[in-house]
Amino acid sequence: MSLSTREIIEIAQKHLMGNIIRFDMAITHGQGMKLWDADGNEYIDFLGGVATCALGYAPEIIVKTIAEQAARVIHISNYFYSEPMVRLAALLTSSSGLGKAFFCNSGAEANEAAIKLARKYSHDLHGPGRFGIITIQGSFHGRTMATISATGQDKVKEGFEPLLPGFTHVPYGDVSALEKAVTAETCAIMMEPVLGEGGVIVPPPDYLPAVADLCQKKGLLLVLDEIQTGLGRTGQPYAFQHYGIKPHIVTLAKALGGGVATGAMLAVDEVASHLTPGSHSTTVGGAPLAMAVGLAMVETILQGDFLRNINETGLYFRQRLEGLAADLGSGLAKSVRGQGLLLALELTQPSLPVVVELMKLGFLANSTAGTVLRFAPPLIVTKAEVDLLMPALQKAIETVYP
Ligand SMILES: Cc1ncc(COP(=O)(O)O)c(C=O)c1O
């Protein structure tokens, strides 16, 4: 396979649907923190497949796991158990404190399962009519019909109406808005512990505990979408563990498979038991290949040294971003925020042109929420790589906004 970028784009324009906006770049391979494009250009990647390639590119443990598991068996069917599946379920439930796991193929599918479980639990306990779920303005939960209904951004919904009924959206970080939105029809509150696509917004430290209290008081389920924040990204195995709370349902994907399509829903036993035999399923979810990869990913990430690197490098990266923001001044830099290795520099100007300029300098990052530069590098990133990024980032911003 040796097509040039131009040749690849020509074929793409003829044969791919145009729903996904891509840069004019085709990637051929990667190693560690680096990616190479079809024209031989090298990039240091601070996007990590949008928080997915948590161990970087071609990590030895995952390459070996895939080869060995593929030679043994890739997929069976969900009529049978497999050892990788039960071992991964045991690891996820013991590390999260939530009693049971269900496996699927993507983040949206994990959230679909969570929405179904929340409704089913409420239906079993309270009968029909109590199916409302409160989510957050600016949130992102996926692209299926239920998850665009849950998502708090109009742009993902336009033209796809009618949406699934029962979703209301309230501002993030505002407990009284949540309280006011609860009605006799509400069964759950669903949110990301940090708004990812919404611009890396970290709530005040007392917010999630107050939300958990509210759920307790009103008999609502707390569903946390940890698809972006889960599995080490924020410096804890799960972001909710920063706050000493226990949600009823947690969804995972992204880092769970490191790029192999995988998702999971975890739930406390009392709630999980309402997904009764035959009530929900998927053909390929939980297949041995993805489960073996998930096990290797999670075992690696949950090691103490690994989590320590996330916290140390995350803190260093954040400080460097704060330094840059101070250099740029408030006319250009609005704020630096994030948790662990999910970080953002918000500009006063559109961030996309900076991402494009940064690419020319050999670095990948992400533009989200219009003016936000988001960084979600592989969790193996080092301070030395942060040091390489920072002057390039400053140059890119100053080139675009002189
Ligand atoms: C918080 C969150 N939830 C859900 C999703 C959807 O996951 P997927 O794209 O795997 O369906 C994403 C993807 O970016 C996400 O960031």
The ligand as a Gaussian input file, in Angstrom:
#p B3LYP/6-31G(d) Opt

LIG

0 1
 C      -18.103000      11.640000      26.323000
 C      -18.373000      10.853000      25.082000
 N      -19.439000      10.042000      25.037000
 C      -19.721000       9.308000      23.953000
 C      -18.939000       9.359000      22.823000
 C      -19.289000       8.530000      21.628000
 O      -18.391000       7.477000      21.500000
 P      -18.257000       6.719000      20.097000
 O      -17.741000       7.717000      19.136000
 O      -17.291000       5.589000      20.388000
 O      -19.604000       6.221000      19.743000
 C      -17.819000      10.198000      22.816000
 C      -16.980000      10.305000      21.611000
 O      -16.257000      11.242000      21.394000
 C      -17.528000      10.959000      23.976000
 O      -16.479000      11.781000      24.015000

